[in-house]
């Protein structure tokens, strides 16, 4: 059954970089979900803010699906970008 799938050749470093990038995206995604919940629980939720947060969540899931260990430079860039964004979101969440 596994013969139907092409075998992937990734180094340990590429696999670790991939996992680290995915984790950075997951943490940012969790922050956006928390902010979305917070906004939705307000007596008068800001619909524009909700739409914005849903868009950011969609961006995160798209990035997760398109990430590949085949491109280590991309992994480093994604991890750096999402790590910086995570700092900002954690500040916003308090």
Secondary structure, DSSP 8 states (H G I E B T S, - for coil): -GGGS------HHHHHHHHHHHHHHHHHHHHHHHHHHHHHTSTT--HHHHHHHHHHHHHHHHHHHH--TT-HHHHHHHHHHHHHHHHHHHHHH-
